Amino acid sequence: MYEELVKRLRAQAEVERFFAGEEMLYLQAADALEEMARRDARWEAVVKAALDYIPCWVSVSDRLPEDGEAVLCRLLDDNCEVCATVGCYRSTFKLWDLDAEWALSCHVTHWIPLPALS
């Protein structure tokens, strides 16, 4: 099970490298987790809890959300600045419906499901 968490951490490192250049923290966490998993099988419970907690950004080139599903969108603006807003993908028109008017000139690169309301 730790392999899935390591995979998510390394994927997040790729996202951070692209957006902010701070991927080292994720890579160090993945390396440490692999080492701990090799040493002690008791880490399985910790890994399971982390998998449930750590969100995983999805690249739009890998997969799009369900049609009309509200998600958090990670965007690049005209100046290559990172920003985010809520939006949904409309497959009928093959475009993103974003909540912010300022985001119309931005390019959606990644998305993540919104947390469930409690």
N, C-alpha and C positions, 0 to 999 in steps of 0.2 A: 504494500500500500504506500510506502514511503516514496516509491518511484513516481507516483502521480503527483505528490506534493513537490518533489524535486523538479519534475517536468513543468509544473505551474510556476515555480520560482524562476526557473531558467527562461520561461516564456515571458514572464514579467520583466526580467532583466533586459530582454530584447526590446520590449516596449519602452522601458526607461532609457535605454541607450539611444533609441530613436528620438525620444522627446526631451530628455533632460540630462542625459549623460551620467546618471547615478545608478548604473546597473550593478556596481560592485557589491552593494549590500545584499541584493538578491542572490548573486552568485556565491557570496560567502555563506549565506544562510543555506543554500542548496548543498554546498560542500560540507558544511558542518552537519547537516541532517544526514547526508550519506554516511559520514564517519560515525555518527551516533547510532544509526541503524545497524551498521556493521558490528558495533560493540555490544549492543543491548537490545534484545527483542521487546523489552518493556516500552520502547518508544512508539510502538504500534498505536496505543491509545492517544498519545500526544499528536501523532501524525493524523489520525482520524479526526480529531477535534480541529486541527489546523485546516484540513481539507474542507471542512464544513464552514470555516470562518473566512478563509482567504478568498477574495473574489478573483476571478480570472477574466481579464480583458480578452475579447475576441476580435481578431482582425477582420475587417469587412472583406478582405480578399479570401479569407478562410470560410466564413459563413456569415449570413445575414440573420437578424432576428426574425421571429414569426411576423407575418404581415400585420401591421397595425399595433404590435406590442410596444408599449412605452419602455424605453431603455435609456440609460445614461450614455451619451455619445461623447467621445473624445475627438476633438477637432483640431485642425490646423487652419489658422487664418492666413490672410494674404502676406503677412510678415513672418510666416513660419512660427508664430506663437501658439502655444498649446492652450486650449480652452475647452470647456465642457458645457453641455446643456442636455436637457431631456428632449427626446425626439422619438420618432418611430419611422420605420421603413415602409413605404407604400409600393408594393410590388406591381400594382397596376400601372403606375407611372414611372417605376424604377427610380424613385427619388426619396430623399429623407425629408420628413415633415418635422422641422425643428421648432421648439418652443420660443426661441429668441429671434427677433427680427434681425439683430446684429449678426446672427450666425449664418445668414443666407449666403454670405460670400466665403464661408468656411467649407473645408473638405472633411467629411467624416472618415476617420481612419480606423477607429476601434469602438466597440460598444460593450456594455456589461448590463446584465439584468438589474433592475431596481430591486432593492430589498422588499420583502413582503411587509405589508402593514400589519402591526400587531394590535 
